[in-house]
């Protein structure tokens, strides 16, 4: 996997990519990358993954992550999966696909994930599974800042573009199934 050392784009370079991000397909998209996080700081790129309502992406550390907890200490059910736009991650990674997994999301999709296209409650079919977009916000963190730069961190979190969900969205699994790279993702 790629190291954390790479060229970081400027705000002007990132802003120049907004039109391409906005051209993402709105009804039927594609799963471009599946990444499992078996432990903190580790990434496994998968060609196929199993989505389970009790486990999340099977083998991922979602249930063990300390930052995504409910008040009772259990894993947050509305934050099982994170989806990020492949167009956004390609932009912030300066077109270095080897760096995509460093963003820390599980599914990278060529799909319009904006709030206007996918409001909370929207169900999506991908592979043989169904997921539901949840209202929990997904924002860039210090790790994202370190890996992609301060301009990228500000770009994905700016209020001006918040409805585009540049940093991605949270979802929960409502029907188990298998998903593979290249599968279609579509609104139900």
TAGI-V343228 format. One line per field, one symbol per residue. ss: DSSP state (h for helix, s for strand, l for the rest). psi: psi as a letter, one per 20 degrees, with the letter a starting at -180 (. if undefined). burial: b if it has 9 or more other C-alpha atoms within 8 Angstrom, else e. A space follows every 10 residues. Layout:
ss: ???
psi: ???
burial: ???
This chain:
ss: llllllllll hhhhhllhhh hhlllllsss ssssssllll lllssslsss sslllsslll lhhhllllsl llllslhhhl ssssshhhhh hhllllhhhh hhhlllssss llllllllll llssssllss ssslllllll lhhhhhhhlh hhhhhhhlhh hhhhllllss ssssslssss lllssssl
psi: qqrjorppqr gghghiihgh gijqqhgpaq ohqpppnhrp iqpopqhqqp pphhibopiq jghiphimqr hjirpohjkg qppqphhghh ghjlknhiig hihjrhppqn qojqhhhmqp ipqpppcjrp rppripqoqq ahggghhiqh gggggiiqhh jhiilhiarq rqphpqaqqq piqqpqq.
burial: eeeeeeebbe beebeebeee beebbbebbb bbbbbbbbee eebebbebbb bbbebbbbeb bbbebeebbe eeeebbebbb bbbbbbbbbb bbbbeeeebb bbbebbbbbb bbbbbeebbb ebbbbbbbbb bbbbbeebeb eeebbbbbbe bbbebbbeee bbebbbbbbb bbbbbbbbbb bebbbbbe
